[in-house]
Amino acid sequence: MAEKSKMKCNKVVASDRAGKKKMVKACEGSKEKLIHFGAKGYGHNYSAAARKSFKARHKCDTAKSKLTARYWACKNLWAGKGGSTKSSPKNRQGKY
């Protein structure tokens, strides 16, 4: 378990929680909070199309509070341009 008091504010590190990719000690004003974000089982599909869908679905343009997982997922995992076009693992793809 990560010790919050020893972590630096607003610095993203690998998560120690099962099923999560990243964690951050979010500090805003006098508040601080340990936030885990990013689903581990979804592979590395950060393609342009996946990025656009995620940002629209999570309304990334309105994510302003550093104390939310949405803010960090938008800023850290889904920010930037391209990324991998590798598809998600077979057991995670939708059944249509």
The first five atom37 places (N, CA, C, CB, O) and aatype in JSON, in Angstrom:
{
  "aatype": [12, 0, 6, 11, 15, 11, 12, 11, 4, 2, 11, 19, 19, 0, 15, 3, 1, 0, 7, 11, 11, 11, 12, 19, 11, 0, 4, 6, 7, 15, 11, 6, 11, 10, 9, 8, 13, 7, 0, 11, 7, 18, 7, 8, 2, 18, 15, 0, 0, 0, 1, 11, 15, 13, 11, 0, 1, 8, 11, 4, 3, 16, 0, 11, 15, 11, 10, 16, 0, 1, 18, 17, 0, 4, 11, 2, 10, 17, 0, 7, 11, 7, 7, 15, 16, 11, 15, 15, 14, 11, 2, 1, 5, 7, 11, 18],
  "atom_mask": [
    [1, 1, 1, 1, 1],
    [1, 1, 1, 1, 1],
    [1, 1, 1, 1, 1],
    [1, 1, 1, 1, 1],
    [1, 1, 1, 1, 1],
    [1, 1, 1, 1, 1],
    [1, 1, 1, 1, 1],
    [1, 1, 1, 1, 1],
    [1, 1, 1, 1, 1],
    [1, 1, 1, 1, 1],
    [1, 1, 1, 1, 1],
    [1, 1, 1, 1, 1],
    [1, 1, 1, 1, 1],
    [1, 1, 1, 1, 1],
    [1, 1, 1, 1, 1],
    [1, 1, 1, 1, 1],
    [1, 1, 1, 1, 1],
    [1, 1, 1, 1, 1],
    [1, 1, 1, 0, 1],
    [1, 1, 1, 1, 1],
    [1, 1, 1, 1, 1],
    [1, 1, 1, 1, 1],
    [1, 1, 1, 1, 1],
    [1, 1, 1, 1, 1],
    [1, 1, 1, 1, 1],
    [1, 1, 1, 1, 1],
    [1, 1, 1, 1, 1],
    [1, 1, 1, 1, 1],
    [1, 1, 1, 0, 1],
    [1, 1, 1, 1, 1],
    [1, 1, 1, 1, 1],
    [1, 1, 1, 1, 1],
    [1, 1, 1, 1, 1],
    [1, 1, 1, 1, 1],
    [1, 1, 1, 1, 1],
    [1, 1, 1, 1, 1],
    [1, 1, 1, 1, 1],
    [1, 1, 1, 0, 1],
    [1, 1, 1, 1, 1],
    [1, 1, 1, 1, 1],
    [1, 1, 1, 0, 1],
    [1, 1, 1, 1, 1],
    [1, 1, 1, 0, 1],
    [1, 1, 1, 1, 1],
    [1, 1, 1, 1, 1],
    [1, 1, 1, 1, 1],
    [1, 1, 1, 1, 1],
    [1, 1, 1, 1, 1],
    [1, 1, 1, 1, 1],
    [1, 1, 1, 1, 1],
    [1, 1, 1, 1, 1],
    [1, 1, 1, 1, 1],
    [1, 1, 1, 1, 1],
    [1, 1, 1, 1, 1],
    [1, 1, 1, 1, 1],
    [1, 1, 1, 1, 1],
    [1, 1, 1, 1, 1],
    [1, 1, 1, 1, 1],
    [1, 1, 1, 1, 1],
    [1, 1, 1, 1, 1],
    [1, 1, 1, 1, 1],
    [1, 1, 1, 1, 1],
    [1, 1, 1, 1, 1],
    [1, 1, 1, 1, 1],
    [1, 1, 1, 1, 1],
    [1, 1, 1, 1, 1],
    [1, 1, 1, 1, 1],
    [1, 1, 1, 1, 1],
    [1, 1, 1, 1, 1],
    [1, 1, 1, 1, 1],
    [1, 1, 1, 1, 1],
    [1, 1, 1, 1, 1],
    [1, 1, 1, 1, 1],
    [1, 1, 1, 1, 1],
    [1, 1, 1, 1, 1],
    [1, 1, 1, 1, 1],
    [1, 1, 1, 1, 1],
    [1, 1, 1, 1, 1],
    [1, 1, 1, 1, 1],
    [1, 1, 1, 0, 1],
    [1, 1, 1, 1, 1],
    [1, 1, 1, 0, 1],
    [1, 1, 1, 0, 1],
    [1, 1, 1, 1, 1],
    [1, 1, 1, 1, 1],
    [1, 1, 1, 1, 1],
    [1, 1, 1, 1, 1],
    [1, 1, 1, 1, 1],
    [1, 1, 1, 1, 1],
    [1, 1, 1, 1, 1],
    [1, 1, 1, 1, 1],
    [1, 1, 1, 1, 1],
    [1, 1, 1, 1, 1],
    [1, 1, 1, 0, 1],
    [1, 1, 1, 1, 1],
    [1, 1, 1, 1, 1]
  ],
  "atom_positions": [
    [[0.84, -1.19, 0.0], [0.0, 0.0, 0.0], [0.88, 1.25, 0.0], [-0.95, 0.0, 1.22], [1.82, 1.35, 0.78]],
    [[0.57, 2.15, -0.85], [1.35, 3.39, -0.94], [1.11, 4.26, 0.28], [1.0, 4.16, -2.23], [-0.01, 4.36, 0.78]],
    [[2.17, 4.88, 0.75], [2.02, 5.78, 1.89], [1.87, 7.19, 1.37], [3.24, 5.67, 2.86], [2.8, 7.78, 0.83]],
    [[0.67, 7.73, 1.53], [0.33, 9.03, 0.96], [1.26, 10.13, 1.44], [-1.11, 9.39, 1.31], [1.62, 11.02, 0.66]],
    [[1.66, 10.09, 2.71], [2.48, 11.17, 3.26], [3.86, 11.26, 2.59], [2.66, 10.97, 4.76], [4.49, 12.32, 2.6]],
    [[4.33, 10.16, 2.01], [5.66, 10.16, 1.38], [5.62, 10.49, -0.11], [6.32, 8.81, 1.58], [6.66, 10.66, -0.74]],
    [[4.41, 10.57, -0.68], [4.27, 10.84, -2.11], [4.32, 12.34, -2.4], [2.97, 10.25, -2.64], [3.93, 13.15, -1.56]],
    [[4.8, 12.68, -3.6], [4.81, 14.07, -4.03], [3.44, 14.43, -4.6], [5.94, 14.32, -5.09], [2.76, 13.59, -5.2]],
    [[3.04, 15.67, -4.4], [1.75, 16.14, -4.91], [1.72, 16.13, -6.44], [1.45, 17.55, -4.4], [2.68, 16.53, -7.1]],
    [[0.59, 15.66, -6.99], [0.3, 15.71, -8.42], [1.35, 15.03, -9.3], [0.16, 17.14, -8.85], [1.58, 15.45, -10.43]],
    [[2.0, 13.98, -8.77], [2.97, 13.21, -9.55], [2.41, 11.8, -9.73], [4.38, 13.17, -8.84], [2.21, 11.06, -8.77]],
    [[2.17, 11.43, -10.98], [1.54, 10.16, -11.31], [2.57, 9.03, -11.23], [0.91, 10.2, -12.71], [3.67, 9.14, -11.76]],
    [[2.2, 7.94, -10.56], [3.05, 6.75, -10.46], [2.19, 5.51, -10.74], [3.72, 6.66, -9.03], [0.96, 5.6, -10.79]],
    [[2.83, 4.37, -10.92], [2.1, 3.12, -11.14], [1.28, 2.79, -9.89], [3.08, 1.95, -11.47], [1.73, 3.01, -8.77]],
    [[0.08, 2.27, -10.11], [-0.81, 1.97, -8.99], [-0.47, 0.64, -8.33], [-2.25, 1.95, -9.46], [0.02, -0.28, -8.98]],
    [[-0.72, 0.57, -7.04], [-0.55, -0.7, -6.32], [-1.9, -1.37, -6.09], [0.17, -0.46, -4.98], [-1.96, -2.41, -5.43]],
    [[-2.96, -0.8, -6.62], [-4.3, -1.36, -6.46], [-4.6, -2.29, -7.63], [-5.37, -0.23, -6.37], [-4.32, -1.97, -8.79]],
    [[-5.17, -3.45, -7.32], [-5.52, -4.42, -8.35], [-6.49, -3.81, -9.36], [-6.13, -5.69, -7.72], [-7.48, -3.17, -8.98]],
    [[-6.2, -4.0, -10.63], [-7.11, -3.54, -11.67], [-6.94, -2.09, -12.08], [0.0, 0.0, 0.0], [-7.67, -1.61, -12.94]],
    [[-5.99, -1.37, -11.48], [-5.77, 0.03, -11.84], [-4.35, 0.23, -12.38], [-6.02, 0.95, -10.61], [-3.41, -0.43, -11.92]],
    [[-4.2, 1.14, -13.36], [-2.9, 1.38, -13.97], [-2.06, 2.4, -13.21], [-3.09, 1.85, -15.38], [-0.87, 2.18, -12.99]],
    [[-2.66, 3.5, -12.81], [-1.91, 4.62, -12.23], [-2.55, 5.11, -10.95], [-1.81, 5.76, -13.23], [-3.72, 4.84, -10.67]],
    [[-1.75, 5.84, -10.17], [-2.29, 6.52, -8.99], [-1.54, 7.84, -8.83], [-2.16, 5.63, -7.69], [-0.44, 8.02, -9.34]],
    [[-2.18, 8.75, -8.11], [-1.6, 10.07, -7.9], [-2.08, 10.61, -6.56], [-1.96, 11.03, -9.06], [-3.22, 10.39, -6.16]],
    [[-1.2, 11.33, -5.89], [-1.62, 12.07, -4.69], [-2.03, 13.44, -5.22], [-0.46, 12.16, -3.57], [-1.18, 14.28, -5.51]],
    [[-3.32, 13.64, -5.33], [-3.84, 14.89, -5.9], [-3.94, 15.94, -4.81], [-5.22, 14.66, -6.56], [-4.53, 15.71, -3.76]],
    [[-3.35, 17.09, -5.07], [-3.38, 18.21, -4.13], [-3.99, 19.42, -4.81], [-1.95, 18.53, -3.6], [-3.58, 19.81, -5.9]],
    [[-4.99, 20.01, -4.15], [-5.64, 21.2, -4.68], [-6.06, 22.05, -3.48], [-6.88, 20.83, -5.6], [-6.87, 21.62, -2.66]],
    [[-5.52, 23.24, -3.39], [-5.79, 24.08, -2.23], [-5.22, 23.41, -0.99], [0.0, 0.0, 0.0], [-4.04, 23.05, -0.98]],
    [[-6.02, 23.24, 0.03], [-5.54, 22.58, 1.25], [-5.94, 21.11, 1.29], [-6.09, 23.3, 2.48], [-5.64, 20.41, 2.26]],
    [[-6.61, 20.63, 0.23], [-7.07, 19.24, 0.19], [-6.06, 18.36, -0.53], [-8.43, 19.15, -0.49], [-5.4, 18.79, -1.48]],
    [[-5.95, 17.11, -0.07], [-5.17, 16.13, -0.8], [-5.88, 14.78, -0.73], [-3.73, 16.03, -0.23], [-6.53, 14.45, 0.26]],
    [[-5.73, 14.01, -1.81], [-6.49, 12.78, -1.94], [-5.69, 11.8, -2.8], [-7.89, 13.05, -2.56], [-5.06, 12.2, -3.77]],
    [[-5.71, 10.52, -2.44], [-5.04, 9.5, -3.23], [-6.04, 8.94, -4.24], [-4.46, 8.36, -2.31], [-7.09, 8.43, -3.87]],
    [[-5.7, 9.05, -5.52], [-6.61, 8.66, -6.58], [-5.98, 7.58, -7.45], [-7.02, 9.87, -7.44], [-4.84, 7.73, -7.91]],
    [[-6.71, 6.49, -7.69], [-6.28, 5.42, -8.59], [-7.14, 5.54, -9.84], [-6.41, 3.99, -7.93], [-8.35, 5.74, -9.74]],
    [[-6.52, 5.42, -11.02], [-7.29, 5.55, -12.26], [-6.71, 4.69, -13.37], [-7.35, 7.0, -12.7], [-5.55, 4.28, -13.3]],
    [[-7.51, 4.42, -14.38], [-7.1, 3.63, -15.53], [-7.37, 2.15, -15.32], [0.0, 0.0, 0.0], [-6.81, 1.54, -14.42]],
    [[-8.24, 1.57, -16.15], [-8.55, 0.15, -16.04], [-7.42, -0.66, -16.66], [-9.9, -0.19, -16.71], [-7.02, -0.39, -17.79]],
    [[-6.92, -1.65, -15.93], [-5.76, -2.42, -16.38], [-6.07, -3.38, -17.51], [-5.21, -3.19, -15.24], [-5.22, -3.57, -18.39]],
    [[-7.23, -3.98, -17.53], [-7.51, -5.04, -18.49], [-7.77, -4.62, -19.92], [0.0, 0.0, 0.0], [-8.03, -5.48, -20.76]],
    [[-7.71, -3.35, -20.22], [-8.09, -2.89, -21.55], [-6.94, -2.72, -22.53], [-8.79, -1.61, -21.44], [-7.12, -2.13, -23.59]],
    [[-5.77, -3.22, -22.21], [-4.67, -3.16, -23.16], [-4.19, -1.74, -23.4], [0.0, 0.0, 0.0], [-4.23, -0.9, -22.5]],
    [[-3.72, -1.47, -24.62], [-3.09, -0.19, -24.93], [-3.74, 0.48, -26.13], [-1.62, -0.38, -25.19], [-3.04, 1.08, -26.94]],
    [[-5.04, 0.4, -26.24], [-5.7, 1.01, -27.4], [-5.91, 2.5, -27.18], [-7.03, 0.32, -27.67], [-7.02, 2.93, -26.85]],
    [[-4.84, 3.28, -27.37], [-4.94, 4.73, -27.26], [-4.88, 5.34, -28.65], [-3.82, 5.29, -26.35], [-4.25, 6.38, -28.85]],
    [[-5.53, 4.69, -29.61], [-5.55, 5.18, -30.98], [-6.31, 6.51, -31.04], [-6.19, 4.14, -31.94], [-6.99, 6.89, -30.09]],
    [[-6.18, 7.2, -32.15], [-6.85, 8.5, -32.31], [-8.35, 8.37, -32.14], [-6.52, 9.1, -33.68], [-8.98, 9.22, -31.5]],
    [[-8.94, 7.31, -32.7], [-10.38, 7.12, -32.6], [-10.79, 6.81, -31.16], [-10.84, 5.98, -33.54], [-11.79, 7.33, -30.67]],
    [[-10.02, 5.96, -30.49], [-10.33, 5.61, -29.09], [-10.17, 6.84, -28.2], [-9.4, 4.47, -28.6], [-10.97, 7.05, -27.29]],
    [[-9.14, 7.64, -28.47], [-8.88, 8.86, -27.71], [-10.04, 9.85, -27.86], [-7.56, 9.51, -28.16], [-10.49, 10.44, -26.88]],
    [[-10.5, 10.02, -29.07], [-11.6, 10.95, -29.35], [-12.88, 10.5, -28.64], [-11.85, 11.07, -30.87], [-13.58, 11.31, -28.04]],
    [[-13.18, 9.19, -28.71], [-14.37, 8.65, -28.06], [-14.3, 8.81, -26.56], [-14.55, 7.17, -28.42], [-15.28, 9.21, -25.92]],
    [[-13.14, 8.49, -25.97], [-12.98, 8.59, -24.52], [-13.18, 10.04, -24.07], [-11.58, 8.09, -24.1], [-13.9, 10.3, -23.11]],
    [[-12.53, 10.97, -24.77], [-12.62, 12.38, -24.38], [-14.04, 12.92, -24.48], [-11.69, 13.23, -25.24], [-14.45, 13.73, -23.65]],
    [[-14.79, 12.48, -25.48], [-16.19, 12.91, -25.61], [-17.04, 12.28, -24.53], [-16.74, 12.55, -27.0], [-17.87, 12.95, -23.9]],
    [[-16.85, 10.98, -24.3], [-17.65, 10.24, -23.33], [-17.45, 10.75, -21.91], [-17.32, 8.77, -23.39], [-18.4, 10.79, -21.12]],
    [[-16.22, 11.14, -21.59], [-15.91, 11.6, -20.23], [-15.88, 13.12, -20.09], [-14.58, 11.03, -19.8], [-15.54, 13.64, -19.02]],
    [[-16.24, 13.82, -21.16], [-16.28, 15.29, -21.15], [-14.98, 15.87, -20.6], [-17.47, 15.79, -20.31], [-14.98, 16.65, -19.65]],
    [[-13.87, 15.46, -21.21], [-12.54, 15.86, -20.75], [-12.32, 17.37, -20.76], [-11.49, 15.2, -21.6], [-11.53, 17.89, -19.97]],
    [[-13.01, 18.07, -21.64], [-12.83, 19.53, -21.7], [-13.38, 20.25, -20.47], [-13.5, 20.08, -22.95], [-13.04, 21.41, -20.24]],
    [[-14.22, 19.58, -19.68], [-14.76, 20.21, -18.46], [-14.13, 19.66, -17.18], [-16.27, 20.01, -18.41], [-14.51, 20.08, -16.09]],
    [[-13.18, 18.74, -17.3], [-12.55, 18.14, -16.11], [-11.52, 19.11, -15.53], [-11.87, 16.77, -16.47], [-10.39, 19.18, -16.02]],
    [[-11.9, 19.85, -14.51], [-11.02, 20.89, -13.95], [-10.46, 20.54, -12.57], [-11.78, 22.19, -13.84], [-9.37, 21.0, -12.23]],
    [[-11.16, 19.73, -11.78], [-10.72, 19.45, -10.41], [-9.67, 18.34, -10.39], [-11.9, 19.06, -9.54], [-9.9, 17.24, -10.89]],
    [[-8.52, 18.64, -9.79], [-7.45, 17.65, -9.68], [-7.81, 16.53, -8.71], [-6.17, 18.33, -9.23], [-7.1, 15.53, -8.62]],
    [[-8.91, 16.7, -7.98], [-9.3, 15.69, -6.99], [-10.21, 14.61, -7.58], [-10.01, 16.36, -5.83], [-10.83, 13.85, -6.83]],
    [[-10.29, 14.52, -8.93], [-11.13, 13.5, -9.57], [-10.28, 12.59, -10.46], [-12.24, 14.16, -10.39], [-9.29, 13.02, -11.04]],
    [[-10.7, 11.33, -10.54], [-10.03, 10.37, -11.42], [-10.21, 10.78, -12.89], [-10.57, 8.94, -11.18], [-9.33, 10.54, -13.72]],
    [[-11.35, 11.39, -13.2], [-11.62, 11.83, -14.58], [-10.56, 12.81, -15.05], [-13.02, 12.48, -14.67], [-10.06, 12.7, -16.17]],
    [[-10.21, 13.78, -14.2], [-9.19, 14.77, -14.55], [-7.88, 14.07, -14.91], [-8.98, 15.76, -13.38], [-7.27, 14.39, -15.93]],
    [[-7.44, 13.13, -14.07], [-6.15, 12.47, -14.27], [-6.16, 11.52, -15.46], [-5.75, 11.72, -13.03], [-5.16, 11.42, -16.17]],
    [[-7.27, 10.83, -15.68], [-7.36, 9.94, -16.84], [-7.28, 10.77, -18.13], [-8.68, 9.11, -16.8], [-6.6, 10.39, -19.08]],
    [[-7.99, 11.89, -18.14], [-7.96, 12.77, -19.32], [-6.58, 13.38, -19.52], [-9.01, 13.89, -19.18], [-6.09, 13.43, -20.65]],
    [[-5.97, 13.84, -18.45], [-4.69, 14.56, -18.54], [-3.51, 13.62, -18.77], [-4.46, 15.35, -17.28], [-2.6, 13.94, -19.54]],
    [[-3.52, 12.47, -18.11], [-2.35, 11.6, -18.15], [-2.47, 10.46, -19.16], [-2.11, 11.04, -16.78], [-1.58, 10.3, -19.99]],
    [[-3.53, 9.7, -19.11], [-3.64, 8.53, -19.98], [-4.06, 8.88, -21.4], [-4.64, 7.56, -19.4], [-3.54, 8.3, -22.35]],
    [[-4.98, 9.83, -21.55], [-5.58, 10.08, -22.85], [-5.15, 11.39, -23.48], [-7.06, 10.07, -22.73], [-5.67, 11.76, -24.53]],
    [[-4.21, 12.1, -22.88], [-3.71, 13.36, -23.47], [-2.75, 13.03, -24.61], [-3.0, 14.24, -22.39], [-2.33, 11.89, -24.76]],
    [[-2.42, 14.02, -25.39], [-1.43, 13.82, -26.44], [-2.05, 13.36, -27.74], [0.0, 0.0, 0.0], [-3.27, 13.29, -27.87]],
    [[-1.21, 13.06, -28.7], [-1.72, 12.64, -30.01], [-1.87, 11.13, -30.06], [-0.78, 13.12, -31.13], [-2.6, 10.58, -29.24]],
    [[-1.25, 10.45, -30.95], [-1.45, 9.04, -31.24], [-1.35, 8.07, -30.11], [0.0, 0.0, 0.0], [-1.98, 8.24, -29.07]],
    [[-0.57, 7.06, -30.3], [-0.47, 5.99, -29.34], [-0.58, 4.69, -30.09], [0.0, 0.0, 0.0], [-0.51, 4.67, -31.31]],
    [[-0.76, 3.63, -29.38], [-0.81, 2.32, -30.0], [-2.13, 2.11, -30.72], [-0.61, 1.25, -28.95], [-3.17, 2.61, -30.29]],
    [[-2.08, 1.37, -31.81], [-3.3, 1.0, -32.5], [-3.61, -0.47, -32.23], [-3.18, 1.26, -34.02], [-4.49, -1.06, -32.85]],
    [[-2.87, -1.05, -31.3], [-3.08, -2.44, -30.91], [-4.48, -2.58, -30.31], [-2.0, -2.92, -29.9], [-4.88, -1.76, -29.48]],
    [[-5.21, -3.59, -30.72], [-6.58, -3.74, -30.23], [-6.61, -4.3, -28.82], [-7.37, -4.63, -31.16], [-5.62, -4.85, -28.33]],
    [[-7.75, -4.15, -28.17], [-7.94, -4.65, -26.82], [-7.87, -6.18, -26.81], [-9.28, -4.17, -26.25], [-8.09, -6.82, -27.84]],
    [[-7.56, -6.76, -25.66], [-7.54, -8.22, -25.57], [-8.9, -8.81, -25.94], [-7.13, -8.67, -24.14], [-9.94, -8.17, -25.74]],
    [[-8.89, -10.03, -26.48], [-10.12, -10.67, -26.98], [-11.21, -10.75, -25.92], [-9.81, -12.06, -27.5], [-12.38, -10.6, -26.24]],
    [[-10.84, -11.0, -24.67], [-11.85, -11.14, -23.62], [-12.46, -9.82, -23.2], [-11.25, -11.81, -22.43], [-13.41, -9.81, -22.41]],
    [[-11.96, -8.7, -23.7], [-12.49, -7.37, -23.33], [-13.26, -6.72, -24.47], [-11.35, -6.46, -22.9], [-13.83, -5.64, -24.28]],
    [[-13.29, -7.33, -25.63], [-14.01, -6.71, -26.74], [-15.5, -6.96, -26.61], [-13.5, -7.24, -28.08], [-15.92, -8.03, -26.15]],
    [[-16.29, -5.98, -27.01], [-17.74, -6.07, -26.88], [-18.34, -7.18, -27.71], [0.0, 0.0, 0.0], [-17.84, -7.5, -28.79]],
    [[-19.4, -7.76, -27.23], [-20.12, -8.82, -27.96], [-21.28, -8.16, -28.71], [-20.64, -9.95, -26.99], [-22.2, -7.64, -28.08]],
    [[-21.23, -8.17, -30.02], [-22.28, -7.52, -30.81], [-23.12, -8.52, -31.54], [-21.68, -6.54, -31.8], [-24.05, -8.15, -32.25]]
  ]
}
